[in-house]
Amino acid sequence: MEITEIKFRRFPRQGRLLALVSVTFDDVFAVHDIKVIAGDDHLFLAMPARRTSDGRYHDIVHPIGPLVRRELERQVLAEYRRLTEAHAG
């Protein structure tokens, strides 16, 4: 499966939330509302989640396995850095 589009929808800068992203796979499957989050020492992605009646959040879509997660994070964060550096300069 190949990432064919990364589209930043918003840059809300609310607390640790830096951006909302839509990612398209193989030009046929899109995942919306992936969040770019500022962690204590690095950026990371948070998958779309739903809040349950007990107040906890559960991912409604997520990569299966660490290799896919790392590659998704690598590509999205590289594009985030590219866009924010281009916008700042």
ZAMARGU-4260 file (C-alpha; in steps of 0.2 Angstrom, whole numbers, plus 5000, padded with zeros to 4 digits):
<rodrens>
0) 5000/5000/5000 | 5007/5017/4995 | 5003/5034/5002 | 4998/5044/4986 | 4993/5060/4995
5) 4996/5070/5011 | 4984/5085/5013 | 4985/5096/5028 | 4968/5103/5032 | 4971/5114/5046
10) 4985/5121/5057 | 4975/5125/5073 | 4990/5126/5085 | 4979/5122/5100 | 4990/5116/5114
15) 5000/5101/5108 | 4989/5099/5092 | 4999/5106/5078 | 4989/5100/5062 | 4975/5090/5055
20) 4980/5079/5040 | 4971/5068/5027 | 4981/5054/5020 | 4976/5045/5004 | 4982/5027/5000
25) 4983/5020/4983 | 4972/5034/4976 | 4957/5025/4983 | 4956/5025/5002 | 4957/5041/5012
30) 4959/5043/5031 | 4954/5060/5038 | 4958/5069/5055 | 4975/5062/5058 | 4983/5073/5071
35) 5001/5080/5072 | 5005/5081/5090 | 5020/5090/5099 | 5026/5077/5112 | 5038/5082/5125
40) 5053/5078/5114 | 5047/5074/5097 | 5032/5075/5085 | 5020/5061/5083 | 5004/5056/5075
45) 4988/5052/5083 | 4975/5042/5074 | 4957/5047/5072 | 4948/5041/5088 | 4931/5040/5096
50) 4927/5044/5114 | 4917/5030/5123 | 4904/5032/5136 | 4917/5029/5150 | 4927/5044/5143
55) 4941/5034/5135 | 4947/5036/5117 | 4949/5022/5105 | 4957/5023/5088 | 4944/5020/5074
60) 4957/5017/5061 | 4976/5013/5064 | 4990/5005/5055 | 4993/4986/5059 | 5010/4984/5064
65) 5025/4995/5068 | 5033/4996/5051 | 5017/5004/5043 | 5015/5016/5058 | 5033/5022/5056
70) 5032/5024/5037 | 5016/5034/5039 | 5023/5045/5053 | 5039/5047/5043 | 5031/5053/5027
75) 5018/5064/5036 | 5030/5072/5048 | 5042/5076/5033 | 5029/5084/5024 | 5023/5094/5039
80) 5041/5100/5042 | 5043/5105/5023 | 5027/5115/5024 | 5031/5124/5040 | 5049/5128/5035
85) 5043/5134/5018 | 5029/5145/5027 | 5042/5152/5040 | 5055/5157/5027
</rodrens>
